[in-house]
Structure formats: structure tokens, C-alpha cells
Amino acid sequence: MSKAEGLPRLSSKELLVLDLLAARKPSYGLELVAESRGHLKRGTVYVTLGRMEDKGYLESEVEEPRPGAASADRADAIDLERALAQLGDNARAVVWLHDVEGYTHEEIAALLGKTASFSKSQLARAYARLRSALELRPGRQSCT
């Protein structure tokens, strides 16, 4: 019999998130990433929080949406999905690992079996293609 009999079985990431939440007031995902001191990446925190919420281990507070924001945000998300789909596999992986998961270029290079400069150049080229693809939408305001 385990010491945790009667308690739900949690992954190491779930335990870390619970420890971080117990140690402070309610937090946003990026605050948990910072508090974890490199043990959690951005994407990992959000996936873990979502999984824990689905299991009923915690509740999230949802911000009240701005009027009209949902449709604009959804349209932007669809545009971004389409633009990402136009990238090659390596470029898309580098964008995801760097921007969503928070990996460094050195970590990405190790994962892909490439150099850090390869990761940097793939990211720069991907940004240029994404910028170009997203600026084509009529009525879209420039972010620059």
C-alpha cells in the first residue's frame, strides 16, 4: 500500500504546480513558470493546469470577456493557425518550442539535433513569413 492511498495519483508536474499554488495566492500561468525556476515551461503549465481542472483538482477563474473580443480573438487564432500551417515542420517546431514552451535556442538545437544558430535562423525566417501572412488580412492593424 502506498502512502498516498486515497489521494489521486499526480504527475511530478502536477505536484509541482500544486506546491507552487499552495505556497502563494492564486497565480497566473506565467507566474508559476517564473516561480518554478526552470522546472516548468509555459506550455507545460497551461496543459497541466487544464488537466488538473478537468480532473476537478482545482478551479480557474475566468476573466470576463470584453464585448466583441471573442469573435476578434477567434478570427486572429484562425489566422495564426493558417499561417503556422504554411511553415515547414522545422520552422513550426522552433516557433512552438521557443514561443510557447519557452525553450532556449540551445535546448531546441539539442532536441532537433541541430545547432543553436539553426534554431535562431529558423525562428527569424518563420517570424518573417508569419508577419507577412498575418498582415495580408483586410482590416488588420499592424503590430509594428
N, C-alpha and C positions, 0 to 999 in steps of 0.2 A: 504494500500500500504506500502511496506517495504522501508526502507532507501536505500537498495541495489538494487532498481528496475533498471533493465537494466544490472546489473552485474551478472555474473554467480554465481550460488549457490555453495559455497565451504564448505567443511567439516572443522572442527576445526583443523585437522592435516594439511590440505591444506593451511589454513590461516596461521598457524604457520610456515610452510615451506616457504611460500611467504614472511612473515615478516623477517625470517632469511636471505633469499636471498636478500631482499631489503636492509637489514642492512649492507651487506658486498659484496665484489666482488664475482664472480662466485665461487661456492664451490663444493667439493666432498661430497657424502652422509655421510661419517663418520665425516666430519667436521660439518655437520648440526646436527648430533646426539650429538656431544660434545657441540655445541652451545645451544642446546635445554635444557640443564641441566636436563636430565632425562625425559623430556616430550615425546621424540621420541626414539624409538628403531630402531636398524639397519634395520630390515626387513620392518618396517613401513615406514621409509624414502624412501627406494627404491621402494616400492609399490606405495606410494603417488606420488613420482616424476614421475614414469611411467604412472600413471593415469592422472596426470596433463599434461604430454607431449602428451598423447593420445587425451586429450580434447583440445590441442592447447594453453594451458595457458603458457607454457614455452618450451624452446628448450634445448636439451642437446648437448654438444659437445662430439663427439665420438673420442676416440684415434685411430690413425692409427694402424691397427694390424701389428704385427711382421710377417715376411714371415714364413709360416708353422705353426704359432701359433694357428690358428683357428682349424685345424684338431687335433692337440695335445690337445688343451683345450677341444674340444668336446669329444674326447676319454676319457679324465680324468673325465669330467662331467658324461658321461655314466657309467664309472666305479664306481663313487661315488654314483650315483642313485641306481645302483645294490647293492652296499654294504649297503646302507641305508635301502633298501627294505628287507635285511636279518635280520635287527634288529627287536626286538619286539616293540610293539606300544609304551610302556612307554619309552624305551631307545631312540627310534626315536624322540619322543616328547621332551625329555630332551635335546637331541643334538640340535634339531631345536630351541627350546626356548632359550637355553644358547648361542649357537654359531651364530645363525642367527639373532634372535630377541634381544639378549643382556640381557636377564633376569638373575637375580641373582638366586642362589640356593634357597634362602628364598622365592623369588617370584614364582619360579617353584613349590616349595613344596606347597604353598598356592593354586596355580592353580590346582594341581593334587590331593590335599587332602592328601599329604604325608609329610614326614619330609625333612629337608634340607640334612640330611645325606643320605637319599634315593636318592635324586637328584644327589648328588656327586658320590655315588657308581654306579648309572646307567650310568652317564657320563663316569666314568673311565672304566667301562666294555664295553661300546659302543665304546670308543676310541680304546680299545684293539682289539675288533672284526673288527672295520674299518681298523685299521692299518694292521692287519693280512690279511684281504680280499684284500686290495689295494696293498700289497707287492707281491701278487701272480702273478700279471700281468707280462708276459715276457717283458724284456727290460726296466722295470720301475726302476728308480733310487731311492734309499732310501732317505727319507727326514730327517733321524736322523743323 
